[in-house]
């Protein structure tokens, strides 16, 4: 009952000066809104990154040939090099403990044509195990098999993007496409995958047998990449180290020579992207924290003004028996209530802002309850902290001097 009276009295006091109260609370509102919006977007982005990485394939280790450059946390080939061969993949699968599959890939941007339709797309020459390693699925038709690889069959499986570009709404199965003027028969269409972690469209690809790509199209003996699937997440680090050691031995590299390949696993990618995301989230949250501090200063100013204006009221209450503790508690309740109101409104605005941002930018959004509760708790603590000085000042007023105040 006493608490209810305190809250009612605090509301009455704050409501007597609505504009001043609103201005004091707006700093807290902006601060909480910023923190909540940033944390929700950050949570959604982290979840989206994890989903994207996992969609690349389970327990995936990527071996890239030659010199590389970093892009979005992944290593990408920076030059056409010939340091990896299909036999390297076979050796990895046979000799590295914990390596479940190893699939060589020769990928290159080439012109694909059918009828009057022409498109430049990534042509991926590989083996039948690629869908299992990269978590790809065939939506219609079939993927090529080992027999087709042996015969260097001119067959192709197209992604949804390139299928739409070449055939529109038509059925591409059994149609003939020309890759660098070499005819290939479409035997399958892949399920949609969307963008990968580097922003590349995984549906804008044509898959062909490795032997057909190496012999019929490009006349090469090397590959760009080897995808290795580890048996479990726990052995990924050891498998990556064993792959690097095996490749150095196979490539006859001296001890002081640099690797002519790059080995990267999903754990590295996740750590890199999460570190970048966390840094951005921390930076933006710091801006929200500054707004909370400014809001606390606003509460301090409002409470000091309130104490000055209510000096006579404080004197009357002390004269009729109110203790210093009761005066202190009353003003602290007002400060906490002011901060609580601003934080509730800010949390709501933050969720709305996060939802709008996610919709406009296609970013992910996750409702982070701990972040919301934490931001509100911090804002209330700031309100109480900044309200403590004016509350203590009110409680220490001399009753007789307070009654004489005009």
N, C-alpha and C positions, 0 to 999 in steps of 0.2 A: 504493500500500500504506500509506504514511504517513497519507494522508488518510482511508483506511478506519479506521485505528486511532484517529485523532482523533475521527471521528464515533462509533465504537463506544464510546470512553471517555466522550464527551459524553452519549450516550444512557444509559449506565450511571449517570453522575452525576445526570442529571435524573430517571431512574427511581427513584433511591434515596429521593426525596421527591416522590411522585406528586401528593399534594394541593397542596403548595406550587407545584409546576410547573404544575398545571392552573389554579390561581388566577392565576398570573402570565400564563399564555397567554390567559386568558379575555378580557382587555381587547383584545388583538390580534385575537382571534377575532371579537368583537363589532364592532370597527372595520372589519375587512375585510368581514364579512358585510353591514354597513350600506352600505359603499361599493359593493360588488358588486351588492347588491339595487337600490339607487337607480340606478346606472348602467344596469343591465339594463332596469329599468322605464322609465327616461328614453329609452334607445335605442329600445325598443319603441313608446313613446308618440310619439317624433319620427317614426318610420316610419309609424305609424298616422295621424298628422296629415297627412303628405305624401300618403298614399294617399287620405285623405278629401278633401283639397283637389284632388288630381288627378281624383277621381271627379266633382267639380263640373263639370269640363269642361277641355279642353286650352287653355292660353294664354288663360284667361278674364279679362276685364275687366268689372267690374260698375258700372253707372251707376245711382245711386239718386236718386230725386226728393226735393227739398226738405230739410228739417231731418232730421238723423239722430242716432242715438246709437250708441256703440260697445258691442258685445257679443261676447265671445269672439274679439276680434281682427277682427270684421267690422262694417261699418256697417249698421244696420238703421233702417228708416223710423220716425220718431217721431211723425209726424202725416200726415193725409191731405192731400196737396198735389197741385197740378195743373201742375207745371213741366215735365213731360216729355210728349211726344206721339209717336205712331207715326212721324210725319214726321221726328222727330229721329233715329230709328234708320235710316231710309232715307238721310238725309243722311250719317250716319256711314259706312255701308256704301259710299256712292258717292264721298265726298270725302276720307276719311281714308286715307292710304297705310298699308298694312300691316294694315288691318282687313279680315279675310276675311268675317266675317258680323256682322250687328247685328240682334238680335231683341228687339222690344218685348214686355213682359209686364205684364199687369194681373192682380194677384193679390189675392184677398180671402177671408176666412173666411166661408163661407156654409153654410146648412143644405141637406143633400142627403137625399132621401127616396126609398124604393121600398117599396111595400106597407106593412108595419108597421115597417120598419126606418128609423131616422133617425140621421144622423150630421152633426156639424159638421166641415167639412174645408176645406182651402185649394183654392179654385177658381182655376185658372191659365188665363187667356185669353191666347193667344199665337199664333205663326205656325208653319208646318211645319218651320222650321229649328231650332226649340228642341232637339230630341233631339241634333242634330249639335253644337250649341254646348255643351249641358250634359251630354253623354255619357250620355243616356238611350237605352234600347232598348225596343222593343215585344216583349213575350213572346207575346202572342196577339192576333189581329186585325190592325189597322193604325192608323197615325196619320193624322189628317186632312191633306188636301192643299190646294193653292192654290185649287182650284175650290170646295171647301167653305168656305174663308175668304171668297171672293167672295160666296157665297150666304148667308153668316152661318148656315151649317147648324147645326142643333141636334144635334150629335154630341159624344160625350165619350169620352175615354180615361182609365181609372181606374188608380190605383196599387194595389199588392197589399193594403195595409192597409185602404183604404176598400172595396175589392172584398170582402174578408173580412167587414168590418163590415156591409155591406149584403146580401151574398148568401151568406155562410158558405162552405161547400164547393161551392156551385153555380157554374155557368158564367154570368158576367155579360154575355157577348157577346149583342148584339141585345136586351138587356133595356132597359127605359125607367126612367130615374131623373129625379127632379124637383129642380132646383136653384132655390131660391126660387120653387117652384111652377111653374117653366117646364120642360116635358118635354125631355129629351135622350136620344138613343139611344146606348148604349154600343157602340162599334165596336172597342175595343182595351183590352188590359190591359198595363201596363208591367212590365218586369223589376224585381225587388227592388233597391233602392239602399241601404237602411238609413238611418242618421242622417247628417246633414251636420255640418259643423264647429261649428255652433251648438247641436247636439243636437236639431234638428228632424227629424221623420220624413219623409224624402223620398218614402216610399210612401203617405203620407196626403195625396194630392193628386188632383184631377180636372182634366184638361186639356181645354179647349174652344177653338174658333176665336176669335181676337181680336175679330173683328167681332161674333160672337154674344155675347161677354161685354160688349162696350162698348154694343151696341144693345139686345139683348134682356134682359140681366140688370140692368145697372147704369146704363145711359143716361148714359154719360160720354164725354168726348173725349180723356182723358189716360190715361197708363199709370204704373205704379209704378216700373218698372225697365227698363233696357235691358242685355241681355247682349251683350258684344262679344267676338268671337273674333279674337285677333291671329294673324298668319301664322306667327309663331315666337316662342319665349321671348325671343329677343334684341331684338325690336322692341316688347315689351310696354310698356316705360316711355315710348318715343316715341309709341306709339299712344295711351296714356292721356293724355299731354300734349296731343296733337292733338285728341282727343275733347273735352277740357275747353275748349280754345281755340275749337273749332267751336261747342260748345253756348253758350258765353258770347256769341259773335257772333249765333247764331240767337235767343237769348233777349234780345238787345239790352241787355246788362248794362253799366253804366258801369264805367270803369276802377277806381273806388274801391268798387264794389259787390261784396258777397260772392257766391260761387257759389250758385245755387239748386238745386244738385245735388252729389252726391259721386261721385267716380271712384276706384275702388279695384281694384288688380290682384292676382293670386295671389301675386306676389312680396312685396307688402306683408303679406298675410295670413300667409304662411309665416314671414316675418321676425318678425312680432308674436308668433305662437304659439311659435316656436322660442326667442325671447328670454324669454318667460314660462317655458317649460319648462326652459331653461338656468338661469334664476335659481333655480327650485325645486330643480333637481338640484344646483346649487352649494351651496345652503343645507343640504340633507340630507347631501351629501357632507362638508360641513364638520363636521357632527355626527359622522360616521364618523371624520373626521380627529382629532377630540378624543378619541374612544375609542381610536384608535391611540396617541395621545400618552399617555393613561392607561395603556395596555398597556405602553408603553415604560418608564414610571415603575415599573410592577410588575416588569418584567424587571430594572431597576436594583436594586430592593429585594431581589429573590431572589438576584441575583448577589452583592450585598454580603454577604448572609447566608451564601451558599455559600463565599465567600472566608474569612469569619470562621470557619466551621466546619471548613474544610479547610486551615487555616493549617499544621498539623503535616504534612499530606500534601504541601503545597507545599515545606516545608522539606526533607522527605525527597527529593523529586524534585530539588531544587536541589543537595542534598548528593551525589547520585549522578551529577551532571553535566548536568542539564536546564538549558538556557539561559533567560534572562529572556524571550526571544522565544518559546520553546516554551510557557512558562506563559501568556504573553499570548495566543498563538494558541489554546491550549486553551480558555480562558475565552471568547474571542470566538466560537469554534465553538459552544460551549454556548449563548451568547446568540442566535446566528443560528439554531441548530437549534430553540430554544424559540420564536422568532418565526416560523420557517418552519412549524412544526407548527400554531401558532395561525392562521396565514394560510391554510393548506390547509383546515383545518376551517372557517374563516370563509368561504372562497370557496364551499365546498360548501353551507353554511347559507345564504349569500346567494342562490345560485341557487335553492335550495328556497323561500326566502322570496319571491323575485321571482315564481316560478311560482305559488305559492299566492295572492299578492296579485293577479296578473294574472287568475287564475281567478275570484276572489271579486269583483273590481271591474270585470271585463271590459276592463281596460286592456291595452295591448299589452306584449309582452315580447320583448326581443332580447338574445341572448347577446353581450356586448361583451368579446371576448377581450382587446383592449388594456386595458380597464378592470380585468379580473381580474388580468392579468399586472402591470399598474401598481400595483394595490393590494397585491399580494403583495410586489412589489419594494420598495415604500415601507415595508411592515411589517418586512421583513428589515433594511432600512437603519436603521429606527428601533431595532430590536433590537440591531444592532451598535453604533449610536451610544450607546445607553444602557448597553450592556455594556462599552463601552470603558473607562470609569472604573474599575469594579471589576476588569476584566482587567489594567489597568495597575497598579492597586494591588497585585494579587496578584503581578505580575511584579517589583515593586520591594521585596517583603518580604526582609528580611535572613535568610539561611538559618539562621544560628545562633539568632537570636531565634525564628524560626518553629519550629525543632525543640524549643525550650524551652516552646512554647505548650501549654497543657492542652486 
